[in-house]
Structure formats: C-alpha cells, structure tokens
Amino acid sequence: MFNGTSHYSIVCPITSNIAEWPTKVPLPEGMAIRGAILVDQIRSLDRRHGGFRFICKAPPAILATVKQRLAALLGLGANDGFTP
C-alpha cells in the first residue's frame, strides 16, 4: 500500500478532547493512547522527519468506522472504484 512504497504516511491525528463530534472516532479504553481520532483532519506526513513513531494499532472495528467516515467526508461511494 501507499505507506509501504513511500516515505509518507496518510494519517488522522488523535486528540485528547473526547467530546462527541460527528467526525471524531473515540478510541476504546485499554489502548496505549487515549482520545479520539479526528477523521476530518487527514494529513500526509514524511516519516523521515522527526515526530513520527508507531504507538499501537487500532482495533479493526475502529478502523472500519474511520474508513466509513472518511468515505462519507470525501464523497466516496461503493461504486467509485476505490477500495480503502
């Protein structure tokens, strides 16, 4: 995928503000990091430069929710040929 062939990663930042919002996906209790994923703040980061490190992997159900909300935000439908 993209992250494996490039020095860049496409990410959604995580905030410690857990107030409910349609574009936030809360992380479940017990993870190494707490907060909510900001689906509407997608970014591309160069991993070669500081500040980028793996902390933990989100559960599949959380990733599925993030993908659904990203698709809705970007207007990606089931028949557009895009497979996240």
Beta strands, then each sheet from edge to edge (+ up, - down):
strand 1: 8-11
strand 2: 14-15
strand 3: 24-26
strand 4: 36-38
strand 5: 43-46
sheet 1: 1+ 5-
sheet 2: 2+ 4- 3+
end
